[in-house]
Amino acid sequence: MKNYIKKIGIMCLVVFSIMACETKETMVYEGKDVIYFSQALERRLDSIPISFAFDLEEVTDKIVDVKVRVQGYTTSYDRIAKIEVLDDQTTATEGVHFNLPREITVLKDSVYADIPVEFIRTDDMETEIFNLKFKLVPNDHFEVKVTGDQTSSNSKTSRPVVYDEFEISVSDQLVEPSIWNRFMVYLLGDFSRKKVYLFAEVNEIAVPDFSRFPNLSTIFNQTAKFKSYLNAQKAAGTPVLEDDGTEMIVP
């Protein structure tokens, strides 16, 4: 019986010792939370391209929401995150090609926020690609030091992902796809940006991506509708002209 009681006592001492060790090893993190671009960690993307080429001509701007995430806990109050443009790595001009806030708010009880980047469609985007690069900067609420060994999925080289910097390239270049001369030329004639945009407008569709082979029945119906429109405009004495002043022709 004494041995039994002795064993129970030893077991209790072991349990209390483990509990004490666990209590001693538990630490409360009192430093700042870390903020980073969520696409970088979740999808290994630290840069993206956007284009106005597949938007109708009346679209003059667009908002790209770049999501950030806090690595840490939610709070009962709003927090400010700071943003800085990397001028030496940016070719776009602020106020001309883009507008970017210098701070955003991470709302209380949340670890997510969006950076709304406005891009403005300009004529020079038809011939040149512009890029905007910006970063998160530390402040009273956040640190930005996130490290990892992930490789960027949008880089041609094996470079590590950057979690506190983000780059967006923007253009308005709708170029003649290779499929055009092999197929589309027989339906729509010579390629032009104006023709493609008008084709989409007449058919009440998004600007088609002619780099992919289209559905035959769909493209035949759309081409017939477009040709009827051009013929009607010509019959009314207001033929549709290309940018060089020649008549827009569909075979």
C-alpha positions in Angstrom: 0.0 0.0 0.0 2.8 2.4 0.9 4.5 1.7 -2.5 1.2 2.4 -4.2 0.8 5.8 -2.4 4.5 6.5 -3.2 3.9 5.9 -6.9 0.9 8.2 -7.0 3.0 10.9 -5.2 5.8 10.6 -7.8 3.3 10.8 -10.7 1.7 14.0 -9.2 5.2 15.6 -8.9 5.9 14.8 -12.5 2.6 16.3 -13.7 3.2 19.5 -11.6 6.7 19.7 -13.0 5.5 19.5 -16.6 2.8 22.1 -15.9 5.4 24.4 -14.4 7.7 24.0 -17.4 4.9 24.8 -19.8 3.9 27.9 -17.9 7.5 29.0 -17.8 8.0 28.5 -21.5 4.8 30.4 -22.6 5.8 33.8 -23.8 3.6 36.8 -24.8 4.7 38.5 -28.1 4.7 42.2 -27.3 6.4 43.5 -30.5 4.7 45.1 -33.5 2.7 42.9 -35.9 4.1 42.5 -39.4 2.3 43.5 -42.5 2.9 42.2 -46.0 1.4 41.8 -49.5 -0.8 38.7 -49.2 -0.4 37.6 -52.8 3.4 37.3 -52.2 2.9 34.8 -49.4 -0.2 33.0 -50.7 0.5 32.9 -54.4 4.2 33.8 -54.7 3.3 36.9 -56.7 5.0 40.2 -56.0 4.2 41.8 -59.4 1.3 41.7 -61.8 0.6 43.1 -65.3 -2.6 44.9 -66.2 -3.8 46.2 -69.6 -6.5 48.5 -71.0 -6.3 46.7 -74.3 -9.3 44.5 -73.7 -11.4 47.4 -72.4 -13.7 49.4 -74.6 -12.4 52.9 -75.6 -14.8 54.7 -73.2 -13.0 53.1 -70.2 -10.6 55.7 -69.0 -9.4 54.4 -65.7 -9.5 51.3 -63.5 -8.9 50.5 -59.8 -6.6 47.6 -58.8 -7.0 46.6 -55.2 -3.8 45.2 -53.9 -4.5 43.2 -50.7 -2.3 43.3 -47.6 -2.4 41.1 -44.6 -1.2 41.4 -41.0 0.8 38.6 -39.5 -0.4 38.8 -35.9 -3.6 39.4 -34.0 -6.6 41.5 -34.6 -7.1 44.6 -32.4 -10.0 46.5 -31.0 -8.9 49.7 -32.8 -8.1 50.8 -36.4 -4.4 50.7 -37.5 -2.7 52.7 -40.2 -0.3 51.1 -42.7 2.2 53.3 -44.6 3.0 53.1 -48.3 5.9 54.5 -50.3 6.5 54.7 -54.1 9.9 53.5 -55.2 10.6 56.4 -57.6 13.9 55.0 -58.9 12.1 51.8 -60.0 8.9 53.5 -61.3 8.5 54.7 -64.9 4.8 55.7 -64.5 4.1 59.3 -63.6 1.8 60.0 -60.5 -1.2 62.0 -61.4 -0.8 61.1 -65.1 -0.7 57.3 -65.2 -1.6 56.4 -61.6 -2.8 57.6 -58.2 -1.8 55.8 -55.0 -2.7 56.5 -51.4 0.3 56.9 -49.0 -1.6 55.2 -46.2 -4.5 52.8 -45.7 -6.5 51.6 -42.7 -6.6 48.1 -41.3 -9.9 48.1 -39.6 -10.3 46.8 -36.0 -11.1 43.1 -35.8 -9.4 42.5 -39.2 -6.1 41.5 -40.5 -6.8 42.4 -44.1 -6.9 45.7 -46.1 -6.8 46.8 -49.7 -4.5 49.4 -51.3 -6.7 51.0 -54.1 -4.3 51.8 -57.0 -6.0 53.9 -59.7 -4.5 53.6 -63.2 -5.4 56.3 -65.8 -5.6 55.3 -69.5 -3.3 57.6 -71.5 -2.4 57.6 -75.2 1.3 56.8 -74.6 0.3 53.5 -73.1 -0.5 52.3 -76.6 3.2 52.3 -77.4 4.9 52.0 -74.0 4.6 49.8 -70.9 4.8 51.7 -67.6 5.5 50.3 -64.3 4.7 51.3 -60.7 6.6 49.8 -57.8 5.8 50.6 -54.2 6.5 49.2 -50.7 5.1 49.0 -47.2 7.1 50.9 -44.7 7.3 50.4 -40.9 5.4 52.7 -38.6 4.1 52.8 -35.1 1.7 49.9 -35.8 3.6 47.6 -38.1 6.9 46.1 -39.0 7.4 44.9 -42.6 10.2 42.3 -42.2 8.9 39.0 -43.6 11.4 36.4 -44.7 11.0 33.1 -46.5 12.6 30.9 -49.1 9.8 30.8 -51.6 10.7 31.5 -55.3 8.8 34.2 -57.1 6.3 32.6 -59.5 6.3 35.6 -61.9 10.0 35.9 -62.3 12.1 34.5 -65.2 14.9 33.9 -62.7 15.0 31.9 -59.5 14.8 34.9 -57.2 13.1 34.9 -53.8 9.7 36.5 -53.3 9.7 40.0 -52.0 6.9 40.4 -49.4 7.0 44.1 -48.6 7.3 45.4 -52.2 4.9 45.2 -55.1 5.1 46.1 -58.8 2.4 46.6 -61.4 3.0 47.1 -65.1 0.3 48.8 -67.2 -0.2 49.3 -70.9 -2.8 49.7 -73.6 -1.2 47.7 -76.3 -3.6 45.7 -78.4 -1.3 44.1 -81.0 -2.1 42.0 -84.0 -2.2 38.3 -82.8 -0.5 35.6 -84.8 -3.8 33.9 -85.5 -5.1 37.0 -87.4 -3.3 36.4 -90.6 -4.0 32.6 -90.5 -7.8 32.9 -89.9 -9.3 36.2 -88.8 -8.1 38.2 -91.8 -10.6 36.1 -94.0 -13.5 37.2 -91.7 -12.6 40.7 -90.6 -10.0 41.9 -93.1 -6.9 43.8 -92.0 -6.3 44.2 -88.3 -6.8 47.5 -86.5 -7.4 48.5 -82.9 -10.4 50.5 -83.9 -11.9 47.6 -85.8 -11.5 45.2 -82.9 -13.1 47.7 -80.4 -16.0 48.5 -82.7 -16.5 44.8 -83.3 -16.9 44.3 -79.5 -19.2 47.3 -79.2 -21.5 46.3 -82.0 -21.8 42.7 -80.6 -22.1 44.0 -77.1 -19.3 41.8 -75.8 -16.0 42.3 -74.1 -13.0 43.0 -76.3 -12.2 39.5 -77.6 -8.8 37.9 -77.2 -8.1 36.9 -80.8 -4.8 35.2 -79.7 -7.0 32.2 -79.1 -8.9 30.3 -81.8 -12.6 31.4 -81.5 -15.7 29.3 -81.5 -16.7 29.0 -85.2 -20.4 29.4 -85.0 -20.1 32.3 -82.5 -17.5 34.2 -84.6 -19.4 33.7 -87.8 -22.6 35.2 -86.2 -20.7 38.1 -84.7 -18.9 38.8 -88.0 -22.2 38.8 -89.9 -23.7 41.3 -87.4 -20.6 43.5 -87.6 -20.7 43.5 -91.4 -24.4 44.4 -91.4 -23.6 47.4 -89.2 -20.8 48.6 -91.5 -23.1 48.3 -94.5 -25.9 50.2 -92.8 -23.5 53.0 -91.9 -22.3 53.2 -95.4 -25.8 53.2 -96.8 -26.7 56.1 -94.5 -23.8 58.1 -95.9 -21.7 57.8 -92.8 -19.2 55.1 -93.5 -17.0 54.0 -90.7 -13.4 55.1 -91.2 -10.1 53.8 -89.9 -7.8 56.1 -88.0 -5.9 56.7 -91.3 -9.1 57.9 -93.0 -9.7 54.9 -95.1 -13.0 53.0 -95.1 -13.2 50.1 -92.6 -13.6 47.0 -94.7 -14.9 43.5 -93.8 -14.6 40.9 -96.7 
